């Protein structure tokens, strides 16, 4: 079988997940990694037995014999790098958000259409086992008519300075965490949003070594669906205790709750502490909830397997670039609502 050759642009936390995911797929070969952080990239290449040396200029990576590239870099670089990759004849796997703005996202999608290439939108939670089971229960009618839902995602804040600057990120907790919840809730409810209301605030502007936060670090929002369901989202960059994600769906005949970071099959107590429990956890002393096989729990290998199958077979992706653009439009509308302090119509 012909190998699908991929390159990775970026060498941080999310690039590690992409490397791990690709290594689970026998038909994929990671050809190279491009990163300005050469030592970090070297460590990643060593960890996953990737041959060669890091490539500092991503354009040099794009000149290689590749089928696709993963874009795992700050949001302000998504448009530039995605368009360059598409113009070089590569499919792209692009981490959320698609771009900082709808305008930037539209330019990416337009280029992909003109070049006849895929844009795969990396919304890993849609591929996560717990949320896929939620979807199955809903589709089989187990909840009756859905009238209310809740999405919640939180941690103590990103570990890179660029997240905290609007020029680089496009926004704060809403475009970073809320974008996950919006995408998953639309997918779970299989309905369209008609209007939104949102409030944002910055609770912790001083981020120490990462500088001043000039974006929102807490979000409360309401999504009004066409079927009448009212859905809340809550996002925070100021919650200690590690990464947490929660979905609750309520219907006339039942309810379903998924909390893969707290309803884990393992609960541990340690007076000494131990290594790693979950992303962004500040420590492991006392009671903790270690997440087993974190990448699988959050859907990364399943997501990449699906994208590779799309390249191999030509089938439509479950989360393509147009889906990412759709979610970005809702995020922009929520920022508009936060400014107007009114319900905004889609």
Buried (B, 14 or more C-beta within 10 A) or exposed (E): EEEBBBBBBBBBEBBBBBBBBBBBBEBBBBBBBBBEBBEBBBBBBEEBEBEEEBBEEBEEBBEBEBBBBBBBBBBBBBBBBBBBBBEBEBBBBBBBBBBBBBEBBBBBBEBBEEBEBBBBBBBBBBBBBBBBEBBEBBEEEBBEEBBBBBBBBBBBBBEEBBBBBBEBBBBBBBBBBBBBBBBBBBBBBEBEBBBBBBBBEBEBEEBEEBEEBEBBBBBBBBBBBEEEBEBBBBBBBBBEBBBBBBBBBBBEEBBBEBBBBBEBEEEEEEEEEEEEBBBBBEEBEEEBBBBEEBBBBBBBBBBBBBBBBBBEEEEEBBBBBBBBBBBBBBBBBBBEBBEEEEEBEB
